């Protein structure tokens, strides 16, 4: 593993194709000032989310795990005009930083930040029978990934995309005897998705400024 090389290549790719602007850089500064962990997506990953949203012409996006709002800015920028992003965050300090950054980015009216446990918020969304989401991005506590993935399918429509972050975790997800609860949660989620007739799913491993990790991407066939 050559992290220096990964960082250098990511710096080149991000600087060329997905450079931070003031809104994105400001979100990172606010997150750091608030003491949030620096675990947000990389710029090129954020732009990938934006492009996926544009590819499906998303009018409704769901995000599980807001953190400081960096990925939410990218996702919201991929919305169709008049579209809406619903993002779920359990930590009030994280939610507060995210709202500040979304407001500074001019996106506050397009984004609803819901505070509280995601499991509770997801159940409420289902009970409210809200319109289905066109794209879901799951980037929260990894041991709960199996439940989040099932809720995402239920809250989607045929043709919707579900993206799950951090599915490799330095290779630990491939270890059937892992003691890492997060990796075990991801393994359970991927196993369930592989056998679920409602989705078609794949996963890719990545290297870059975030180290050795990966993404799972599923397309919903039926709900």
C-alpha contacts under 8 A as a table, 3 or more apart, distances in Angstrom:
res1	aa1	res2	aa2	distance
2	X	5	X	5.42
2	X	6	X	6.44
3	X	6	X	4.92
3	X	7	X	6.02
3	X	208	X	7.40
3	X	209	X	7.45
3	X	211	X	6.81
4	X	7	X	5.17
4	X	8	X	6.20
5	X	8	X	5.06
5	X	9	X	6.18
6	X	9	X	5.30
6	X	10	X	6.09
6	X	207	X	6.37
6	X	208	X	4.50
6	X	209	X	6.04
6	X	211	X	7.58
7	X	10	X	5.14
7	X	11	X	6.01
7	X	208	X	5.74
7	X	209	X	4.75
8	X	11	X	5.10
8	X	12	X	6.33
9	X	12	X	5.09
9	X	13	X	6.16
9	X	208	X	7.34
10	X	13	X	5.07
10	X	14	X	5.77
10	X	44	X	7.96
10	X	208	X	5.70
10	X	209	X	6.15
11	X	14	X	5.31
11	X	15	X	5.76
12	X	15	X	5.24
12	X	16	X	6.10
13	X	16	X	5.23
13	X	17	X	5.85
13	X	18	X	7.35
13	X	44	X	7.42
14	X	17	X	5.28
14	X	18	X	4.64
14	X	19	X	5.44
14	X	43	X	6.13
14	X	44	X	5.57
15	X	18	X	6.02
15	X	19	X	4.76
15	X	20	X	7.97
16	X	19	X	6.61
17	X	44	X	7.48
18	X	43	X	5.96
18	X	44	X	5.64
18	X	47	X	6.35
19	X	43	X	6.99
20	X	23	X	7.80
20	X	24	X	5.52
20	X	25	X	5.86
20	X	43	X	7.02
21	X	24	X	5.43
21	X	25	X	5.98
22	X	25	X	5.03
22	X	26	X	5.70
23	X	26	X	5.08
23	X	27	X	6.25
23	X	101	X	7.15
23	X	104	X	6.57
23	X	105	X	4.97
24	X	27	X	5.10
24	X	28	X	6.50
24	X	70	X	6.27
24	X	73	X	7.26
24	X	105	X	7.80
25	X	28	X	5.16
25	X	29	X	6.30
26	X	29	X	5.00
26	X	30	X	6.14
26	X	101	X	6.86
27	X	30	X	5.22
27	X	31	X	6.13
27	X	68	X	6.64
27	X	69	X	6.66
27	X	70	X	5.81
27	X	97	X	7.91
27	X	98	X	7.47
27	X	101	X	5.08
27	X	102	X	8.00
28	X	31	X	5.12
28	X	32	X	6.18
28	X	68	X	7.47
28	X	70	X	6.90
29	X	32	X	5.16
29	X	33	X	6.09
30	X	33	X	5.02
30	X	34	X	6.06
30	X	68	X	7.61
30	X	97	X	6.41
30	X	101	X	7.32
31	X	34	X	5.15
31	X	35	X	6.34
31	X	36	X	5.22
31	X	37	X	7.77
31	X	38	X	7.85
31	X	68	X	5.35
31	X	94	X	7.78
31	X	97	X	6.34
32	X	35	X	5.12
32	X	36	X	5.72
32	X	37	X	7.47
32	X	38	X	7.33
33	X	36	X	7.63
34	X	93	X	7.52
34	X	97	X	7.19
36	X	67	X	7.50
36	X	68	X	7.26
36	X	94	X	6.99
40	X	67	X	7.22
40	X	68	X	7.85
40	X	70	X	6.70
40	X	71	X	6.95
41	X	45	X	5.88
41	X	46	X	6.01
41	X	70	X	7.66
41	X	71	X	6.46
41	X	210	X	7.79
42	X	45	X	5.18
42	X	46	X	6.18
42	X	209	X	7.05
42	X	210	X	6.88
43	X	46	X	4.96
43	X	47	X	6.21
44	X	47	X	5.09
44	X	48	X	6.20
45	X	48	X	4.95
45	X	49	X	6.44
46	X	49	X	5.18
46	X	50	X	6.45
46	X	71	X	5.70
46	X	74	X	5.53
46	X	75	X	7.42
47	X	50	X	4.89
47	X	51	X	6.12
47	X	74	X	6.22
48	X	51	X	5.08
48	X	52	X	6.13
49	X	52	X	5.14
49	X	53	X	6.22
49	X	74	X	6.80
49	X	75	X	5.97
49	X	78	X	7.75
50	X	53	X	5.13
50	X	54	X	6.29
50	X	74	X	5.38
50	X	75	X	4.98
50	X	76	X	7.51
50	X	77	X	6.33
50	X	78	X	4.47
50	X	79	X	7.97
51	X	54	X	4.99
51	X	55	X	6.00
51	X	78	X	6.46
52	X	55	X	4.93
52	X	56	X	6.46
52	X	78	X	7.71
53	X	56	X	5.51
53	X	57	X	5.99
53	X	58	X	5.21
53	X	61	X	7.92
53	X	75	X	6.88
53	X	78	X	5.00
53	X	79	X	6.32
53	X	134	X	7.83
53	X	135	X	6.50
54	X	57	X	4.69
54	X	58	X	6.23
54	X	78	X	5.07
54	X	79	X	6.56
54	X	80	X	7.31
55	X	58	X	7.73
56	X	134	X	7.02
56	X	135	X	7.92
56	X	160	X	7.52
57	X	78	X	7.92
57	X	79	X	6.90
57	X	80	X	5.91
57	X	134	X	7.99
58	X	61	X	6.64
58	X	78	X	7.24
58	X	79	X	5.34
58	X	80	X	5.82
58	X	83	X	7.21
58	X	133	X	7.87
58	X	134	X	5.25
58	X	135	X	6.65
59	X	79	X	5.63
59	X	80	X	5.29
59	X	81	X	7.66
59	X	82	X	7.25
59	X	83	X	4.17
59	X	84	X	6.14
59	X	133	X	7.69
59	X	134	X	6.75
60	X	79	X	7.32
60	X	83	X	5.77
60	X	84	X	5.07
60	X	85	X	5.80
60	X	86	X	7.72
60	X	132	X	7.28
60	X	133	X	4.86
60	X	134	X	5.58
60	X	135	X	7.00
61	X	75	X	7.59
61	X	76	X	7.99
61	X	79	X	7.72
61	X	84	X	6.46
61	X	85	X	4.66
61	X	86	X	6.22
61	X	133	X	5.36
61	X	134	X	5.88
61	X	135	X	4.92
61	X	136	X	5.76
61	X	137	X	7.97
62	X	85	X	5.88
62	X	86	X	4.96
62	X	87	X	5.79
62	X	133	X	6.35
62	X	135	X	6.34
62	X	136	X	4.60
62	X	137	X	6.33
63	X	66	X	6.80
63	X	72	X	7.50
63	X	85	X	7.44
63	X	86	X	6.23
63	X	87	X	4.45
63	X	88	X	6.22
63	X	136	X	5.67
63	X	137	X	4.75
63	X	138	X	5.97
63	X	139	X	7.58
64	X	87	X	5.92
64	X	88	X	5.04
64	X	89	X	7.03
64	X	118	X	6.82
64	X	136	X	7.75
64	X	137	X	6.26
64	X	138	X	4.81
64	X	139	X	5.81
64	X	140	X	5.96
64	X	148	X	7.76
65	X	87	X	6.82
65	X	88	X	5.47
65	X	89	X	5.19
65	X	90	X	7.77
65	X	118	X	7.99
65	X	138	X	6.71
65	X	139	X	5.21
65	X	140	X	4.52
65	X	141	X	7.97
66	X	69	X	5.50
66	X	71	X	7.45
66	X	72	X	6.77
66	X	87	X	5.86
66	X	88	X	5.90
66	X	89	X	5.22
66	X	94	X	7.28
66	X	95	X	6.97
66	X	98	X	7.09
66	X	113	X	7.82
66	X	139	X	7.96
67	X	70	X	7.65
67	X	89	X	6.86
67	X	94	X	5.18
67	X	95	X	6.89
67	X	98	X	6.86
68	X	94	X	5.39
68	X	95	X	6.81
68	X	97	X	5.40
68	X	98	X	4.36
68	X	101	X	7.53
69	X	72	X	4.84
69	X	73	X	6.20
69	X	95	X	7.91
69	X	97	X	7.28
69	X	98	X	4.19
69	X	99	X	7.27
69	X	101	X	6.46
69	X	102	X	6.70
70	X	73	X	5.41
70	X	74	X	6.85
70	X	98	X	7.61
70	X	101	X	7.92
71	X	74	X	5.13
71	X	75	X	6.15
72	X	75	X	4.98
72	X	76	X	5.89
72	X	85	X	7.79
72	X	87	X	7.40
72	X	102	X	7.87
73	X	76	X	5.20
73	X	77	X	6.18
73	X	102	X	6.58
73	X	105	X	7.40
73	X	107	X	7.43
74	X	77	X	5.25
74	X	78	X	6.73
75	X	78	X	5.26
75	X	79	X	6.95
75	X	85	X	7.54
76	X	79	X	5.32
76	X	84	X	7.32
76	X	85	X	6.11
76	X	107	X	7.18
76	X	110	X	7.04
76	X	111	X	7.15
79	X	82	X	7.74
79	X	83	X	5.37
79	X	84	X	6.95
79	X	85	X	7.82
80	X	83	X	5.21
82	X	110	X	7.42
83	X	110	X	6.66
84	X	110	X	4.95
84	X	111	X	5.74
84	X	112	X	7.64
85	X	110	X	6.28
85	X	111	X	4.70
85	X	112	X	6.27
86	X	111	X	5.88
86	X	112	X	4.87
86	X	113	X	6.16
86	X	114	X	7.29
87	X	111	X	7.34
87	X	112	X	6.22
87	X	113	X	5.02
87	X	114	X	6.19
88	X	113	X	5.97
88	X	114	X	4.94
88	X	115	X	6.11
88	X	116	X	7.32
88	X	117	X	7.87
88	X	118	X	5.97
88	X	121	X	7.28
89	X	92	X	7.49
89	X	94	X	7.15
89	X	95	X	6.06
89	X	113	X	7.13
89	X	114	X	6.22
89	X	115	X	5.04
89	X	116	X	6.10
89	X	117	X	7.06
89	X	118	X	6.84
90	X	94	X	7.98
90	X	95	X	7.74
90	X	115	X	5.34
90	X	116	X	4.29
90	X	117	X	4.99
90	X	118	X	6.76
91	X	94	X	5.30
91	X	95	X	6.27
91	X	115	X	7.02
91	X	116	X	7.19
92	X	95	X	4.98
92	X	96	X	6.03
92	X	115	X	6.58
93	X	96	X	5.11
93	X	97	X	6.29
94	X	97	X	5.24
94	X	98	X	6.13
95	X	98	X	5.00
95	X	99	X	6.16
95	X	113	X	6.74
95	X	114	X	7.91
95	X	115	X	6.74
96	X	99	X	5.23
96	X	100	X	6.36
97	X	100	X	5.20
97	X	101	X	6.28
98	X	101	X	5.14
98	X	102	X	6.04
98	X	113	X	7.97
99	X	102	X	5.09
99	X	103	X	6.02
99	X	108	X	6.94
99	X	113	X	7.16
100	X	103	X	5.20
100	X	104	X	6.21
101	X	104	X	5.03
101	X	105	X	6.12
102	X	105	X	4.97
102	X	106	X	6.31
102	X	107	X	5.18
102	X	108	X	5.10
102	X	111	X	7.73
103	X	106	X	5.13
103	X	107	X	5.73
103	X	108	X	4.63
104	X	107	X	7.60
105	X	108	X	7.64
106	X	109	X	7.79
107	X	110	X	5.32
107	X	111	X	6.45
108	X	111	X	5.35
108	X	112	X	7.54
109	X	112	X	7.66
114	X	121	X	7.43
116	X	120	X	7.20
116	X	121	X	6.83
117	X	120	X	5.48
117	X	121	X	6.43
118	X	121	X	4.96
118	X	122	X	5.85
119	X	122	X	5.26
119	X	123	X	6.23
119	X	147	X	7.85
119	X	148	X	7.45
120	X	123	X	5.24
120	X	124	X	6.25
121	X	124	X	5.05
121	X	125	X	6.21
122	X	125	X	5.08
122	X	126	X	6.31
122	X	151	X	6.69
123	X	126	X	5.12
123	X	127	X	6.26
123	X	151	X	7.93
124	X	127	X	5.04
124	X	128	X	6.11
125	X	128	X	5.14
125	X	129	X	6.44
125	X	130	X	6.24
126	X	129	X	5.18
126	X	130	X	6.83
126	X	154	X	7.86
126	X	155	X	6.70
132	X	155	X	5.31
132	X	156	X	4.75
132	X	157	X	5.71
133	X	136	X	6.84
133	X	155	X	6.18
133	X	156	X	4.86
133	X	157	X	6.77
133	X	160	X	7.00
134	X	156	X	6.31
134	X	157	X	6.80
134	X	159	X	7.54
134	X	160	X	4.56
134	X	161	X	6.44
135	X	156	X	7.64
135	X	160	X	5.55
135	X	161	X	4.80
135	X	162	X	5.78
135	X	163	X	7.79
136	X	152	X	6.52
136	X	160	X	7.98
136	X	161	X	6.39
136	X	162	X	4.73
136	X	163	X	6.14
137	X	162	X	6.04
137	X	163	X	4.83
137	X	164	X	5.99
137	X	165	X	7.64
138	X	145	X	7.62
138	X	148	X	7.20
138	X	149	X	7.63
138	X	162	X	7.66
138	X	163	X	6.16
138	X	164	X	4.76
138	X	165	X	6.24
139	X	142	X	7.63
139	X	164	X	6.34
139	X	165	X	5.36
139	X	166	X	7.47
140	X	144	X	7.85
140	X	145	X	7.58
141	X	144	X	5.83
141	X	145	X	6.97
141	X	182	X	7.19
142	X	145	X	5.09
142	X	181	X	7.56
142	X	182	X	4.40
142	X	183	X	7.04
142	X	185	X	5.80
142	X	186	X	6.28
143	X	146	X	7.44
143	X	181	X	5.65
143	X	182	X	4.48
143	X	183	X	7.27
143	X	184	X	6.78
143	X	185	X	4.05
143	X	186	X	6.75
144	X	147	X	5.61
144	X	148	X	6.34
144	X	185	X	6.29
145	X	148	X	4.98
145	X	149	X	5.97
145	X	185	X	5.92
145	X	186	X	6.02
145	X	189	X	6.07
146	X	149	X	5.28
146	X	150	X	6.43
146	X	185	X	6.40
146	X	186	X	6.93
146	X	188	X	6.23
146	X	189	X	4.17
146	X	190	X	7.88
146	X	192	X	7.61
147	X	150	X	5.21
147	X	151	X	6.28
147	X	189	X	7.87
148	X	151	X	5.13
148	X	152	X	6.07
149	X	152	X	4.98
149	X	153	X	6.39
149	X	162	X	7.94
149	X	189	X	6.97
150	X	153	X	5.27
150	X	154	X	6.36
151	X	154	X	5.03
151	X	155	X	6.10
152	X	155	X	5.13
152	X	156	X	6.12
152	X	162	X	7.10
153	X	156	X	5.19
153	X	157	X	7.77
153	X	162	X	7.85
153	X	198	X	7.79
153	X	199	X	7.97
153	X	220	X	6.76
153	X	223	X	6.30
154	X	223	X	5.77
156	X	160	X	5.93
156	X	220	X	7.26
156	X	223	X	6.97
157	X	160	X	5.51
157	X	220	X	6.76
157	X	221	X	7.92
157	X	222	X	6.97
157	X	223	X	6.45
158	X	219	X	7.79
158	X	220	X	5.06
158	X	221	X	4.82
158	X	222	X	5.12
158	X	223	X	6.81
159	X	219	X	5.96
159	X	220	X	5.29
159	X	221	X	6.16
160	X	219	X	5.77
160	X	220	X	5.36
161	X	217	X	6.98
161	X	218	X	5.70
161	X	219	X	4.70
161	X	220	X	6.36
162	X	217	X	5.71
162	X	218	X	5.05
162	X	219	X	6.38
162	X	220	X	7.63
163	X	215	X	6.85
163	X	216	X	5.70
163	X	217	X	4.63
163	X	218	X	6.52
164	X	167	X	6.96
164	X	215	X	5.69
164	X	216	X	5.05
164	X	217	X	6.50
165	X	214	X	6.55
165	X	215	X	4.88
165	X	216	X	6.69
166	X	169	X	5.80
166	X	213	X	5.59
166	X	214	X	5.37
166	X	215	X	6.03
167	X	173	X	6.80
167	X	183	X	7.43
167	X	186	X	5.96
167	X	203	X	7.76
167	X	205	X	7.91
167	X	213	X	6.40
167	X	214	X	5.23
167	X	215	X	5.64
167	X	216	X	6.57
168	X	171	X	5.14
168	X	172	X	6.47
168	X	173	X	5.26
168	X	174	X	7.34
168	X	183	X	7.59
168	X	205	X	6.33
168	X	212	X	7.16
168	X	213	X	4.47
168	X	214	X	5.13
168	X	215	X	7.63
169	X	172	X	5.56
169	X	173	X	6.18
169	X	183	X	6.70
169	X	212	X	6.65
169	X	213	X	4.98
169	X	214	X	7.48
170	X	173	X	7.74
170	X	211	X	7.33
170	X	212	X	4.81
170	X	213	X	5.54
171	X	174	X	5.74
171	X	175	X	7.40
171	X	212	X	7.29
171	X	213	X	7.25
172	X	175	X	5.28
172	X	178	X	6.57
172	X	180	X	7.58
172	X	183	X	6.14
173	X	176	X	7.48
173	X	178	X	7.39
173	X	183	X	4.70
173	X	184	X	6.67
173	X	186	X	6.81
173	X	187	X	6.00
174	X	187	X	7.69
175	X	178	X	5.30
176	X	184	X	7.94
178	X	181	X	7.77
178	X	183	X	7.04
178	X	184	X	6.58
179	X	184	X	7.50
180	X	183	X	5.29
180	X	184	X	6.18
181	X	184	X	5.00
181	X	185	X	6.08
182	X	185	X	5.05
182	X	186	X	6.29
183	X	186	X	5.08
183	X	187	X	6.16
184	X	187	X	5.05
184	X	188	X	6.25
185	X	188	X	5.16
185	X	189	X	6.24
186	X	189	X	4.99
186	X	190	X	6.09
187	X	190	X	5.20
187	X	191	X	6.05
188	X	191	X	5.16
188	X	192	X	6.19
189	X	192	X	5.18
189	X	193	X	6.17
190	X	193	X	5.03
190	X	194	X	6.05
191	X	194	X	5.17
191	X	195	X	6.67
192	X	195	X	5.40
192	X	196	X	6.09
193	X	196	X	4.99
193	X	199	X	6.91
193	X	200	X	7.78
193	X	201	X	6.73
194	X	200	X	7.64
194	X	201	X	6.73
196	X	199	X	6.01
197	X	200	X	7.54
197	X	221	X	7.69
197	X	222	X	7.86
198	X	220	X	5.93
198	X	221	X	5.03
198	X	222	X	4.68
198	X	223	X	6.13
199	X	218	X	6.15
199	X	219	X	5.52
199	X	220	X	4.42
199	X	221	X	5.13
199	X	222	X	6.99
200	X	218	X	5.42
200	X	219	X	5.32
200	X	220	X	6.58
200	X	221	X	7.05
201	X	216	X	7.03
201	X	217	X	5.68
201	X	218	X	4.04
201	X	219	X	6.41
202	X	216	X	5.69
202	X	217	X	5.59
202	X	218	X	6.42
203	X	214	X	7.05
203	X	215	X	5.54
203	X	216	X	3.97
203	X	217	X	6.07
204	X	214	X	5.42
204	X	215	X	5.58
204	X	216	X	6.46
205	X	212	X	7.21
205	X	213	X	5.53
205	X	214	X	3.96
205	X	215	X	6.58
206	X	211	X	7.86
206	X	212	X	5.82
206	X	213	X	5.19
206	X	214	X	4.80
206	X	215	X	7.66
207	X	210	X	7.00
207	X	211	X	5.36
207	X	212	X	4.60
207	X	213	X	6.31
207	X	214	X	7.79
208	X	211	X	5.23
208	X	212	X	6.92
210	X	213	X	7.33
220	X	223	X	7.30
